[in-house]
């Protein structure tokens, strides 16, 4: 612990006081969001699992996994490219408005395309047609996510707005689930409530952008839209590749098994994802715009800062993950009402994969900070080409446990390749 505290102090001293204050403020805001985001499921998920049953829970998880593909499409690569653009010109109101207009226009067009694709999938493929209403009601997730400009708030480093809106949405979700979902027959209300919450927070976020930050919207020209698409292309391809072996795990389990097995595995994934992203995602999002700015001025300092942050993350993982591994049966029992053996095994295997993710998170981000998006893209495209067939093969052979084993193999490979790539960058700069 003393080693971890000393490392944090060193990281703090490496940034200017003003920079540290901004990063810590944004980290606090995003951590508040994640605290609510991951504490509320501790209440909601066990309730839903018991009320609607593992079968319907698995069906809804499968529908949400499908929606993730459309969210990837509508997010494109703007979470990185647009955030970086906004961060570099945040004091130029005209430029900010131009970027906002271009990005939102592309995102809305991609959302419409997503809706068309969903309709085709649902009505042309029997597996989806049988439960078409679940998928249609779930699409509000995509629409709401499209409207919520997280990339804008990150770019201007005003992440408290993300915090407030997500906390509001979280409690609204909690109230609605307990108020309207009381039996298995109410299962359709779950995706409907989820979509409504996404839409409300997305629309409110748009209101904040226009009223609080006085951003003006103008329809951009075709050339400008092409430039935005080109700027985010590498990151988009990487996001597609990443989700080919992350979001696809639940999707593949749903395709090759039944809804009950999918529901039991989905619980393990949701717990593992919470461990993986809290509070790592908060700090990653908070540090990215600031690290990008530091890199543009002092490359060596940015590299050393990344290295110190990454090592601190590893130290925390080595303490926390073994504890969660040991208490996995108790954690699963809290969520499911019983310590399902398959869920416990999947969770423990996924925690091994989580370690590799945590031990690599800021190295991966640094490739984007220093503009090496082509390397970032190649790593994840290569991993998806190997990983997706591996997931299908192992799930077909070992069921949901195969998906967790595939995660370990894939994340260990990405860790190795990224470590070597970033080490080479250091010596070439």
Secondary structure as GFF3:
##gff-version 3
##sequence-region A 1 429
A	DSSP	alpha_helix	2	14	.	.	.	ID=ss1
A	DSSP	alpha_helix	17	75	.	.	.	ID=ss2
A	DSSP	alpha_helix	78	88	.	.	.	ID=ss3
A	DSSP	alpha_helix	93	124	.	.	.	ID=ss4
A	DSSP	alpha_helix	126	129	.	.	.	ID=ss5
A	DSSP	alpha_helix	132	138	.	.	.	ID=ss6
A	DSSP	alpha_helix	140	147	.	.	.	ID=ss7
A	DSSP	alpha_helix	150	155	.	.	.	ID=ss8
A	DSSP	alpha_helix	160	180	.	.	.	ID=ss9
A	DSSP	three_ten_helix	184	186	.	.	.	ID=ss10
A	DSSP	alpha_helix	187	212	.	.	.	ID=ss11
A	DSSP	alpha_helix	222	244	.	.	.	ID=ss12
A	DSSP	alpha_helix	248	256	.	.	.	ID=ss13
A	DSSP	alpha_helix	259	277	.	.	.	ID=ss14
A	DSSP	alpha_helix	280	297	.	.	.	ID=ss15
A	DSSP	alpha_helix	299	326	.	.	.	ID=ss16
A	DSSP	alpha_helix	328	336	.	.	.	ID=ss17
A	DSSP	alpha_helix	341	358	.	.	.	ID=ss18
A	DSSP	alpha_helix	361	369	.	.	.	ID=ss19
A	DSSP	alpha_helix	373	398	.	.	.	ID=ss20
A	DSSP	alpha_helix	400	428	.	.	.	ID=ss21
###
